[in-house]
Amino acid sequence: MLATFAVALVPWTARNLGALDALRPFGTQSGYTLASQWNSEAAQNNSFRAVTRNPPQMPEFADLFRRPGISEVDVEAQLRKRALRFAATDLTTFSLPCG
């Protein structure tokens, strides 16, 4: 089973290393995914609480998507950092029942 995992992961990791100039074995989606859920808009106490948002359309992330020359790797890292910081400072937001 481990060999199968390695056979699938090694080519993808090599592809990411060449395409992104960074070691990202699983890609660059984690920051985007975290930021789409852990943000101030999703934390609002309304009927859309905890609904996934699109980070490029959110004012709190606009600077990342409008900055010329920023790499995909850097955007992902910043989104992940901001989302985790938000989650750490507002831990109770999504621990309460929604709706």
C-alpha positions in Angstrom: 0.0 0.0 0.0 2.8 2.4 0.8 4.4 1.6 -2.5 1.2 2.5 -4.3 1.0 5.8 -2.4 4.7 6.6 -3.4 4.1 5.7 -7.0 1.2 8.2 -7.1 2.9 10.9 -5.0 6.4 11.0 -6.5 5.5 12.1 -10.0 3.0 14.7 -8.7 5.7 16.0 -6.2 8.2 16.2 -9.1 5.7 18.1 -11.2 5.0 20.6 -8.5 8.7 21.1 -7.8 9.3 21.9 -11.4 6.1 24.0 -11.9 6.1 25.9 -8.6 9.9 26.0 -7.8 8.8 24.8 -4.3 8.4 21.4 -2.6 4.6 21.0 -2.4 3.8 17.3 -2.5 0.1 17.8 -2.1 -0.3 20.9 -4.2 -1.3 24.5 -3.2 -5.0 24.1 -2.4 -4.9 23.9 1.4 -4.5 27.7 2.0 -7.3 28.4 -0.4 -9.6 25.8 1.2 -8.9 27.0 4.7 -9.4 30.7 3.8 -12.7 30.0 2.1 -14.0 28.6 5.4 -12.1 30.4 8.2 -12.8 34.1 7.5 -14.7 37.0 9.0 -17.6 36.7 6.5 -18.2 33.0 7.2 -18.1 33.8 10.9 -21.1 36.2 10.7 -24.0 35.1 12.7 -26.6 35.0 9.9 -28.3 32.4 7.8 -25.1 31.9 5.7 -22.9 31.2 8.8 -20.1 28.8 8.0 -20.8 28.8 4.3 -17.7 28.6 2.1 -16.7 31.9 0.5 -14.6 32.6 -2.5 -11.3 34.2 -1.3 -10.6 36.3 -4.4 -13.9 38.0 -3.9 -13.4 38.8 -0.2 -12.0 42.2 0.8 -9.8 40.7 3.5 -7.8 38.7 0.9 -8.0 41.2 -2.0 -4.4 42.3 -1.5 -3.2 38.8 -2.3 -5.1 38.5 -5.5 -4.4 42.0 -6.8 -0.6 42.0 -6.2 1.3 41.6 -9.4 4.1 39.0 -9.4 3.1 37.1 -6.3 3.4 33.3 -6.9 0.8 30.7 -6.4 3.0 29.2 -3.6 3.1 32.6 -1.8 -0.6 33.2 -2.1 -1.3 29.7 -0.7 1.0 30.3 2.2 -0.5 33.7 3.1 -4.1 32.3 2.8 -3.2 29.4 5.1 -1.4 31.7 7.6 -4.3 34.1 7.7 -7.0 31.4 8.0 -5.2 29.6 10.8 -4.6 32.9 12.6 -8.4 33.6 12.3 -9.3 30.1 13.5 -6.9 30.4 16.5 -8.3 33.8 17.6 -12.0 33.0 17.0 -12.1 29.3 18.0 -15.7 29.5 19.2 -17.1 30.7 15.8 -17.8 27.3 14.3 -18.0 25.2 17.4 -21.5 26.5 18.0 -24.4 24.9 16.1 -25.2 26.7 12.9 -28.7 27.9 12.1 
